[in-house]
């Protein structure tokens, strides 16, 4: 077991309001990532970009088990790396900038 933690901070040119595009970009970045990477950190709100307008936030928000989290969990498993970041989440009538940490197994912690 190595005592070294290999971390990659991925900066992407986020396409505002386009989660599918941004998740595809993340996948392409992971394709060329060093396979020894233990943790990938993505930008805040990487899947949609930032919004301050309440109507835009409501439109972009997704459930905690929505497409962003589902895809990130798949990517973590496929590339055997932990992934940390945040996305716009909806819980009931509330909207959050929800942080996440997904283990290489694809499990959320």
C-alpha positions as CSV (number, residue, x, y, z in Angstrom):
1,X,0.0,0.0,0.0
2,X,1.4,3.4,-1.0
3,X,1.4,6.4,1.3
4,X,1.0,8.7,-1.7
5,X,-2.3,10.3,-2.6
6,X,-2.5,11.1,-6.3
7,X,-5.0,14.0,-6.9
8,X,-6.1,15.5,-10.1
9,X,-8.0,18.8,-10.2
10,X,-9.9,19.0,-13.5
11,X,-10.8,22.4,-14.8
12,X,-13.4,22.2,-17.6
13,X,-14.9,25.0,-19.7
14,X,-18.4,24.5,-18.3
15,X,-21.3,24.8,-20.8
16,X,-24.0,26.7,-18.9
17,X,-27.1,24.7,-18.3
18,X,-25.9,21.6,-20.2
19,X,-25.3,18.8,-17.8
20,X,-25.1,16.1,-20.5
21,X,-22.4,18.0,-22.3
22,X,-20.4,18.7,-19.1
23,X,-20.6,15.1,-18.0
24,X,-19.3,14.0,-21.4
25,X,-16.4,16.4,-21.1
26,X,-15.6,15.0,-17.7
27,X,-15.6,11.5,-19.2
28,X,-13.2,12.5,-21.9
29,X,-10.9,14.1,-19.3
30,X,-11.0,10.9,-17.3
31,X,-10.1,8.9,-20.5
32,X,-6.7,10.6,-20.5
33,X,-6.1,10.6,-16.7
34,X,-3.2,8.8,-15.2
35,X,-4.6,5.5,-14.0
36,X,-2.8,5.9,-10.7
37,X,-5.0,8.9,-9.8
38,X,-6.8,8.3,-6.5
39,X,-9.0,11.4,-6.4
40,X,-10.4,13.7,-9.0
41,X,-11.7,17.1,-7.9
42,X,-14.1,18.8,-10.3
43,X,-15.2,22.5,-10.2
44,X,-18.1,23.7,-8.2
45,X,-21.3,23.2,-10.1
46,X,-19.4,21.6,-12.9
47,X,-22.4,20.0,-14.5
48,X,-24.4,23.1,-15.0
49,X,-22.4,26.2,-14.3
50,X,-23.3,28.9,-11.7
51,X,-26.7,30.6,-11.6
52,X,-28.1,33.2,-9.2
53,X,-31.5,33.6,-10.7
54,X,-34.0,31.5,-8.7
55,X,-35.9,30.4,-11.8
56,X,-32.7,29.3,-13.5
57,X,-31.7,27.4,-10.3
58,X,-35.0,25.7,-10.2
59,X,-34.8,24.7,-13.8
60,X,-31.2,23.3,-13.4
61,X,-31.7,21.5,-10.1
62,X,-32.0,17.8,-10.0
63,X,-32.6,15.2,-7.3
64,X,-29.7,13.7,-5.3
65,X,-30.2,10.5,-7.3
66,X,-30.5,12.3,-10.6
67,X,-28.4,12.1,-13.8
68,X,-25.3,13.9,-12.4
69,X,-24.9,11.6,-9.4
70,X,-25.7,8.5,-11.5
71,X,-23.1,9.4,-14.1
72,X,-20.4,10.4,-11.6
73,X,-20.9,7.1,-9.7
74,X,-20.5,5.2,-13.0
75,X,-17.4,7.2,-13.9
76,X,-15.8,6.6,-10.5
77,X,-16.3,2.8,-10.9
78,X,-15.1,2.8,-14.5
79,X,-11.9,4.7,-13.8
80,X,-11.4,3.3,-10.2
81,X,-11.0,6.8,-8.7
82,X,-12.8,8.9,-6.1
83,X,-14.5,12.0,-7.5
84,X,-15.4,15.1,-5.5
85,X,-17.4,18.2,-6.5
86,X,-20.8,19.8,-6.3
87,X,-24.0,20.2,-8.3
88,X,-27.3,22.0,-8.0
89,X,-29.6,19.7,-6.1
90,X,-33.3,19.9,-5.2
91,X,-34.7,18.4,-2.0
92,X,-38.4,19.1,-1.6
93,X,-38.9,22.8,-2.2
94,X,-35.3,23.7,-1.4
95,X,-32.3,24.1,-3.8
96,X,-28.8,23.4,-2.6
97,X,-25.2,23.6,-3.9
98,X,-24.7,20.0,-2.9
99,X,-21.2,18.7,-2.4
100,X,-20.4,15.0,-3.0
101,X,-17.6,12.5,-2.6
102,X,-17.9,9.3,-4.6
103,X,-15.5,6.4,-3.8
104,X,-13.8,4.4,-6.5
105,X,-16.4,1.7,-5.9
106,X,-19.1,4.2,-7.0
107,X,-20.5,4.4,-3.5
108,X,-21.3,7.8,-2.1
109,X,-19.8,8.8,1.3
